[in-house]
């Protein structure tokens, strides 16, 4: 909602949204059979249009922002494909070649690998990973402000699911704390991380009742 306003704060908000969702959009675009370079160009063009034209008629009370953005990307790609076909053939009639690799003046169809995950699923997973990354960054900055950078670095594995390589006793030795104090610190770190993720999710929700549903969906996507 802030990004739709005509102000410096609105531009900053829109820039933040573009930064958060750049990789999910890129993964979606690339999944449809495009090269990495072409996917980057299309992704840049998509966000360039958003930055220039704003969010249009987005209705936050009607859907999740991620759903709105995915629909906008699909619409953008459809327009891009239609424009390319028109320019390439000199008219409005679109004719497809059956050759996936293309030859001569016809680039052929861009066929995605069926063994790869569905494009929508890739978008959602990239969205989830982006949220996790931003949540981790927020917690890291918080611990740095507290002067507890070392504690965050040592205990971070308990957030990422690979803590089996480090025991609580070993962490206690590294941090010069008792094992009980480390256990409490891990619990507090997880709580802060969950709050950070909730905050990242809440900025694209207008109904707080949807937060638990989004958290559940986030976990399902990551698993």
Backbone torsions as a table, in degrees:
resi	resn	phi	psi	omega
1	UNK	NA	-39.4	178.6
2	UNK	-65.7	-34.5	-177.8
3	UNK	-67.3	-18.2	-178.7
4	UNK	-84.3	-11.6	-177.7
5	UNK	-80.8	159.7	179.6
6	UNK	-95.9	82.3	-179.2
7	UNK	-157.6	168.8	177.1
8	UNK	-63.0	-40.2	178.6
9	UNK	-61.2	-36.4	179.5
10	UNK	-65.3	-42.6	178.6
11	UNK	-62.6	-40.2	178.3
12	UNK	-64.5	-41.7	179.9
13	UNK	-64.0	-41.8	179.7
14	UNK	-67.0	-39.1	177.4
15	UNK	-62.9	-38.8	178.0
16	UNK	-64.5	-43.4	178.3
17	UNK	-61.2	-41.8	179.4
18	UNK	-64.5	-39.2	179.1
19	UNK	-64.8	-43.2	-178.4
20	UNK	-65.8	-40.4	-171.8
21	UNK	-98.9	5.9	-178.3
22	UNK	-60.8	-49.9	-175.9
23	UNK	-67.0	-42.3	175.4
24	UNK	-57.2	-42.2	179.2
25	UNK	-65.7	-43.4	179.8
26	UNK	-59.9	-45.3	-179.9
27	UNK	-62.5	-38.6	178.6
28	UNK	-65.2	-45.5	-178.5
29	UNK	-63.8	-42.8	-177.6
30	UNK	-69.4	-31.4	-177.7
31	UNK	-62.9	-23.5	-176.9
32	UNK	-82.5	18.2	172.2
33	UNK	97.6	8.6	-178.7
34	UNK	-89.0	159.0	175.7
35	UNK	-71.7	164.2	179.6
36	UNK	-63.0	-40.3	-179.2
37	UNK	-65.7	-45.0	179.3
38	UNK	-65.0	-37.8	-179.9
39	UNK	-65.2	-39.7	177.9
40	UNK	-63.8	-42.8	-179.6
41	UNK	-63.4	-43.0	-180.0
42	UNK	-67.3	-39.3	179.4
43	UNK	-64.4	-43.3	178.1
44	UNK	-61.7	-41.7	-179.4
45	UNK	-65.9	-39.0	179.0
46	UNK	-60.3	-49.3	-178.8
47	UNK	-73.0	-27.9	175.4
48	UNK	-61.7	-42.0	179.2
49	UNK	-66.7	-37.6	178.0
50	UNK	-65.5	-44.6	-179.5
51	UNK	-64.3	-32.8	-179.8
52	UNK	-81.8	-37.4	-173.7
53	UNK	-109.1	-3.9	-179.7
54	UNK	78.6	-165.2	-175.2
55	UNK	-94.8	5.5	175.8
56	UNK	62.4	-132.6	-174.8
57	UNK	-99.6	35.1	178.9
58	UNK	-58.9	134.1	-179.8
59	UNK	-118.2	96.7	-176.3
60	UNK	-62.0	-20.0	179.4
61	UNK	-81.5	-7.9	-176.1
62	UNK	-100.5	-24.9	-177.2
63	UNK	-162.4	170.1	173.7
64	UNK	-70.4	151.5	179.5
65	UNK	-63.9	-38.2	179.8
66	UNK	-61.9	-36.2	178.5
67	UNK	-68.4	-40.9	177.6
68	UNK	-60.9	-46.1	-176.4
69	UNK	-66.2	-40.1	178.9
70	UNK	-62.4	-41.4	176.7
71	UNK	-63.3	-39.4	179.6
72	UNK	-65.2	-38.9	178.5
73	UNK	-64.3	-45.0	179.6
74	UNK	-60.9	-41.7	178.7
75	UNK	-64.5	-42.3	179.0
76	UNK	-62.0	-44.5	-178.9
77	UNK	-66.7	-37.5	177.5
78	UNK	-63.0	-42.5	177.7
79	UNK	-64.2	-41.8	-178.7
80	UNK	-64.6	-41.2	-180.0
81	UNK	-66.7	-40.3	179.4
82	UNK	-66.3	-42.0	179.3
83	UNK	-64.3	-41.6	-180.0
84	UNK	-64.1	-40.8	179.9
85	UNK	-64.6	-39.9	-179.6
86	UNK	-65.3	-44.9	-179.4
87	UNK	-67.6	-40.8	-175.8
88	UNK	-66.6	-36.5	-174.0
89	UNK	-106.7	-2.6	176.1
90	UNK	73.2	22.4	179.5
91	UNK	-163.6	-175.8	-176.6
92	UNK	-94.3	-3.7	-178.8
93	UNK	-87.8	125.0	-177.6
94	UNK	-100.7	121.4	-179.6
95	UNK	-118.9	128.1	-177.8
96	UNK	-99.5	140.0	171.6
97	UNK	-87.4	144.9	179.6
98	UNK	-79.3	-12.4	-178.7
99	UNK	-80.7	123.9	-178.5
100	UNK	-73.8	-29.9	-177.7
101	UNK	-84.5	-25.7	178.2
102	UNK	81.6	156.9	177.1
103	UNK	-160.6	157.9	178.4
104	UNK	59.3	-128.4	-178.4
105	UNK	-91.4	-3.6	-178.6
106	UNK	-104.9	121.5	-179.5
107	UNK	-76.8	-12.1	-179.3
108	UNK	77.9	179.3	178.4
109	UNK	-79.2	146.5	174.8
110	UNK	-95.8	104.0	-173.5
111	UNK	-104.4	124.3	-180.0
112	UNK	-77.1	150.8	177.7
113	UNK	-69.9	118.0	-177.9
114	UNK	-66.9	-16.0	179.2
115	UNK	-77.8	-14.0	-179.9
116	UNK	-86.0	158.7	-179.8
117	UNK	-60.6	156.3	176.4
118	UNK	-57.6	143.9	-176.3
119	UNK	-60.3	-41.3	178.6
120	UNK	-62.2	-39.7	179.8
121	UNK	-66.3	-38.3	176.8
122	UNK	-63.1	-41.5	178.0
123	UNK	-59.6	-47.9	-178.3
124	UNK	-64.8	-38.5	179.8
125	UNK	-67.7	-42.6	177.9
126	UNK	-63.4	-36.7	176.0
127	UNK	-61.5	-45.3	-179.2
128	UNK	-64.2	-43.4	179.9
129	UNK	-66.1	-35.1	177.8
130	UNK	-64.9	-40.5	178.1
131	UNK	-65.1	-42.2	178.2
132	UNK	-60.9	-43.9	-179.6
133	UNK	-62.2	-43.4	179.9
134	UNK	-68.6	-36.8	176.9
135	UNK	-63.1	-43.4	177.6
136	UNK	-62.1	-40.4	-179.8
137	UNK	-64.1	-42.4	179.5
138	UNK	-61.2	-42.3	179.3
139	UNK	-67.3	-41.7	179.3
140	UNK	-60.2	-45.0	179.0
141	UNK	-63.4	-37.1	179.1
142	UNK	-63.3	-43.7	-179.7
143	UNK	-70.7	-32.2	176.5
144	UNK	-64.8	-38.6	178.1
145	UNK	-65.7	-30.8	178.4
146	UNK	-81.8	-4.5	-176.7
147	UNK	74.7	27.5	-177.8
148	UNK	-119.7	41.0	-179.5
149	UNK	-61.2	-42.4	-179.8
150	UNK	-62.7	-41.3	179.5
151	UNK	-61.9	-42.4	178.1
152	UNK	-62.1	-45.7	-178.1
153	UNK	-62.0	-39.9	-177.9
154	UNK	-73.2	-39.5	-174.7
155	UNK	-91.2	-8.4	-178.9
156	UNK	-54.0	-36.6	179.0
157	UNK	-55.8	-27.3	179.5
158	UNK	-71.7	-14.9	174.8
159	UNK	-88.5	-29.2	-172.1
160	UNK	-97.1	2.1	175.5
161	UNK	80.6	13.9	178.7
162	UNK	-124.3	37.1	-177.0
163	UNK	-79.6	-4.8	-177.6
164	UNK	-63.5	-23.4	-179.9
165	UNK	-76.9	-12.1	-178.8
166	UNK	-132.7	123.2	179.5
167	UNK	-85.4	161.5	176.7
168	UNK	-60.5	-38.0	-179.7
169	UNK	-63.6	-41.9	179.4
170	UNK	-65.7	-41.6	178.1
171	UNK	-62.9	-37.5	179.5
172	UNK	-62.3	-39.5	178.7
173	UNK	-65.5	-44.8	-179.1
174	UNK	-62.4	-37.2	-175.6
175	UNK	-95.9	-0.6	-178.2
176	UNK	57.0	44.3	177.7
177	UNK	-125.1	164.8	174.6
178	UNK	-77.2	155.1	177.2
179	UNK	-56.0	-36.5	179.0
180	UNK	-65.6	-40.2	179.2
181	UNK	-65.6	-36.3	177.8
182	UNK	-66.7	-41.4	178.2
183	UNK	-59.8	-42.7	178.0
184	UNK	-64.7	-40.8	-179.4
185	UNK	-65.1	-38.3	177.7
186	UNK	-64.2	-43.8	178.2
187	UNK	-60.3	-42.4	-179.4
188	UNK	-68.1	-38.3	178.9
189	UNK	-63.4	-43.7	178.9
190	UNK	-63.8	-38.6	178.0
191	UNK	-63.4	-44.2	178.9
192	UNK	-63.8	-38.4	179.5
193	UNK	-65.4	-44.3	178.4
194	UNK	-61.2	-41.7	178.9
195	UNK	-64.0	-37.8	179.0
196	UNK	-65.5	-41.1	178.4
197	UNK	-65.8	-42.2	177.9
198	UNK	-60.5	-39.4	179.6
199	UNK	-66.4	-41.9	178.8
200	UNK	-63.0	-38.5	179.1
201	UNK	-71.0	-39.4	-173.4
202	UNK	-65.6	-24.8	-177.8
203	UNK	-69.7	-15.4	177.2
204	UNK	-115.0	23.9	175.9
205	UNK	-129.3	140.0	175.9
206	UNK	-103.0	-16.2	179.9
207	UNK	-112.8	113.6	-178.7
208	UNK	-62.6	-20.9	178.7
209	UNK	-67.8	-17.9	-179.0
210	UNK	-84.5	-8.7	-172.9
211	UNK	-63.0	-47.6	-179.5
212	UNK	-61.9	-37.2	178.7
213	UNK	-65.3	-40.2	178.8
214	UNK	-67.6	-38.7	176.9
215	UNK	-62.2	-43.1	178.5
216	UNK	-61.8	-42.2	179.9
217	UNK	-66.6	-39.6	178.2
218	UNK	-58.0	-47.1	-179.7
219	UNK	-63.6	-41.3	-179.7
220	UNK	-64.4	-39.8	179.6
221	UNK	-64.7	-43.0	-178.0
222	UNK	-70.0	-26.8	-178.4
223	UNK	-87.9	NA	NA
